[in-house]
């Protein structure tokens, strides 16, 4: 059964800058900032998730990829370096990262018919400042011994008292949960989003801790009855070699919220060309490749994310989760509402 995204437009760190001083940053790359046949990347994404893609890009184009992993410090690093930054492109885990980089004036627009053809409009910035490359849905996983699928419905309903002491989730400050909260603000308004967060935070089985894999393991172990996770974590555990993780992932079931309304919240991994790019043409070629059929299949089969390009099938594991309706909210809105979301979750006591 094919995944079906039903949307309106597609079927389907301020202190410590001194530690990021220019000399230190330039040393992050073994080659000069500008070198023919190379491209320099700052990546928020883990190497295990993007290395297969970068290796294939080099194999196909002959362009060498130099990469520095910046976690959440990319924006401050680029600010500190200014025009002298060696980074040609950034790869991010979340649309909010891209919006923040854009608002700081650290990105430049790209005009590419190839990328525009491959990436639907709702998953890219209108002037070409950034582009989504893969999708993940933020879903509920549940213990079928304790929860029936028909008991689940919407994100909003997770604030109901019936879920008291039954929910596991990672910290509120993580970008995945801020994006989810932003989507609820966009759909319901700030006041109702605050009410939701207040009730949701009262329903935790334990204090938020760990990552999404930890929530899946907690549900499997009976610590909680449901958890909130991204699809690629569950799929990655099922596809992985760790037998304990596979056992935990098999013990839970996925549920896509809000199917009777706006659809399940989705987010992107994405890419952009920096304002300081010295190897702009190669950076554009990289993003074109990452939106191509070949790369989208790698995102699907090896990274366990949904392709953004129409016509590319998700992995067999993701297909096994079933079809779902995705929220059609333009993803730039998630970044715009991030500050409001942070205030809401803080007031709710979701730590």
N, C-alpha and C positions, 0 to 999 in steps of 0.2 A: 504493500500500500504506500503510495507516494505521499510525502509530506506536502501539504497544501497551505501555503501562506495566503490567507484571504485578507488583503489590505486594499486601501483605496487606490493605491498607485501601482500595485504589482500583483499579478497572480502569485499568486503565491500565498617653598619650604624656605622659608625666607631667610632665617638666620642661618649662618654657616656658609654663606656664599664664598667666603674666603677659602673654604676647604675645596671649593670647586673652581679654584683659580685657573686662569687660562692655561698656564704652563702644564698643570696637572691634567687638564682636559685633553690638550693636544697629545699628551703622552698616551692617552687611551687608545689611539690608533697607531699602528706600526708604520703606516705610510703617510706621506704628506697629505695635507688637507685636500689638495687638488692633484689628482693623478689620472691620466687617461686610462680608461678601462677599469675604473674602480668606482665604488660608491660607499659613502660612510653613513652608518645608521646609528641613531640612538633608539634603543628598544626598551619599552616598558614590558614587553612580553618575554616569558621565559624561553631560554634557548631550546629546550626540548620541544616546544610548540612551533617554533619557526625555522629551526635548522633544516628540516627536510625541504622547505620551500626555498630557502636561500641557496642551498646546494643545487637544487634543480635550476634555479635562475642562472647561476654561474655556469652550469653545464650547458644550458641552452644558449646563453649570450656571450660567454667568455668574460663577463664583467665580474671582477672580484668584489666581494662584499666584506667590508670592515665593519665590525659591530661592537658597540659598547652598551652594556645593560645598565639602565639608569633607574629602574624601578619607578618610584613616584617623584624623583628629583629632576626629571627632564626639563620642566619649565624653568626652574631656577638655574639649572646648568646653562641652558640656552640664553637666559637673560644675562648671566654673568659673562658669557663669552661674547655676546653681541655679534657684530659683523664678522668677527674673527673665528666664529665657531666652525669647526671642521665638519659638523653634521650636515648631511645633504637631505636626509629624510628621517622621520620618526615613525615608529610602529607602536601603536598603543593598544591597551586592553579594553578601552571603554570610550564611548563618544565624549564623555565629559572631559577627558584628557585633551581631546582634539579641540573642543570648544575653548577650553582655557588657554591653550597654545595660540589659538586664533585671536582671542580677545587681547592677548599680550603682544600681538603684532609679530609673532615669531614664525608665521607661515606665509607662503606666497601662493597666489592662485596658479592653477595648472589648467591648461586647455588641451584636452586629449579626447578625440572622438572615440578612441578605443575604450578608455575608461568610462566615458559617459554611456557608451553602448552596453558595457558590462555591468555597471553599478546602477541600480534603480535610483531615481531622484530622491526618494525619501531617505536613502542611506548615504547621501553625499551633500556637502555644503554647496549651495547654489552657484557660487562664483568659482568653485574648484579648489577651495582651500584645504579640504580634507575629503577622504573617501572611505566608506566602509568596505571591508574585505571578507568578513565572515560574520555569521549571526549565531547567537545563542539565546535560548529562552530561559527565563527565570521561573522555575516550576516548583510545585510541591512534590516531595517524595513522601510516601506514607507506608506504614507497616500494615499489610493487608490482614494481619491477625487481630489488629486493634481498630482499624478504620475501614469503612466501606467507601468505595469511590463516590457513591451517591451522597455521602455526607459532605463532600467537598464541592465548592462552587467558585467563589471569587477570592481575590486577595483581601478585599474588604471584610469578608465574612470570617477571616482568621482573627479578627478582633472580638468575635463573640465569646461570651463566657464559657461556652461548651468546650473551648480549646484550652482552658486554664491548665497550666502545668503540663502542656502536651506538645509544645513547639520548640524546635531547636533551630537556631540561625546564627550566623557569624556576626561580628560586631557591626553596629550601625554605621560607623565611619568608613567602612569599606565601600569602594566606588560602586560595587554591584548593588548594594542595598540602598545607597543614596540614589542611584538611578531608578530603582523600583519605587522608592518614595516619591521621586520627581514625577514618575508616570502617574501616580495616584493623585498628586497635586494637580497635574494637567487634566486629569479626568474628572475629579470631584471637587476641586477647589482647596485652598489652603486650610480652611476651617474644618472641613470634613476629613482631610488628610491628617490633621492634628488629632481628631477624635479617633481615627483609625490607629495611628501610632500609639496613642495612649492605651487603647485596649489591647493591641497586639503585644506591646511590651509586658503587659500583665500576664500574658499567657505562656511565657517561657518556662520550659521545664528545668532550665539551668541558665546561668549567666552566659551570654554569648561568648563563644570561644572557638578558636580553630578556624579552618577553612571549610569550603563546601564539602570536601571529601569527609571531613570529620563529622559533619551533620548527617551525612548518609550512614556512616558507621554508627552514629548514636541512635538513629532510628532503627537500624537493624538490630542493635544491641538492646533495645527496649528502654533506653534512656528517655526517649520522647516518642510520640506517635507519628509526628510529621516533621519535615524539615524543608527549608527553602534553599534551593541550589540552582546552579546553572546546568543546563543539559549536558554540556561537554564534560563536566566532572563525572556525572553518572555514566555516560557513555565511555569515557576514558577508563574508568574503573572496570567496566565490563570487558573492554578491549585489552586491558593490561595483563601483565604477567604475575602480579602480586595476588596470590590465591586468597589471602584474607580479605583484600579489597574486593575481589570478584565475588566472594561469598556474600559480603555485606551488600554489594550492589544488587545481587540477585534476590536478596531478601526484601527489597523495597519495590514499590511500584511508582511510576511517574504519573503526575496529573497536571494538565494544562488549565490554569485558572481563567476565568472570565470568558469562557467560550460562548456564553449566551449574550455577551455584550461587546465590549470594545476589543476583546482578544487578549491573549497572553503577552505580557511585557517581554520585548526582545531588546537586545543591545548588540553592539558590534565590536569587533576588533577593527582597527583602521590604520590608515597611513596618510602622511602629508609630506610635502616638500618644504624644507625650512626656508625662511627668508634669506638666510646666509649661504644657501647652497652653492658650492663651487663646482659641483658635478651635477648640475640640474638635469641635464639630458639623461644621464644614467639613472638618476632618482626617478624620473618619469617612466623610464623603461622598466624599472623595478615594479612600480605600482601597476603599470599596464600588465606586466607578467602576473602579478599577484591577483589580478582580476580575470585572468585568462582561464580557459577551460582546464588546462593542465594543473594550474595552481589551485583552482577551486575544487578539483577532485582530491588534491592533497589535503586541503582544509577539511574536506568531507571524510576521507578514508583514514587519514593518519592523525588529524587533530580532533576529529569528532565534533566539528562545528557545521552548522548549516551554511551552504554556499549562498552568497548574495546574488550570484548570476543565475538568471532564469534558465531552466533546462538542465541544470546539473543536479543529479540525484544526491541526497544525503547518504551517509553510510548505512549499511544493513542494520546496524544497531539503532541508529536514529530512526530509520524507517519503522523499526519494531516498536518505537514509542507511539506511533500513530500520527495521523494528520492533525493539524491544529490551525486555528485562526490566530494570526499575529496582530498585535496592536498596530494600527496604521499611523500612530503619532510620529510626525517628523522627528528624527532622533536628536536634532540640534536642540530641541526643547528640553531634553533631559539635562544637558549641560547648563542651559540658561536657568533652570530651576534648582540647580545643585545647592546653592547657598541657602535657599528657603528650606530645602529638604534637610539640610544639616541642622538648622534651627529646630525644626519639628522633631527630629529624632532625639535631639538633646533634651528638649523640654519633656519628652515622653519618658525619659530615663532609660532609653534603649542604649546601652553602652557597648 
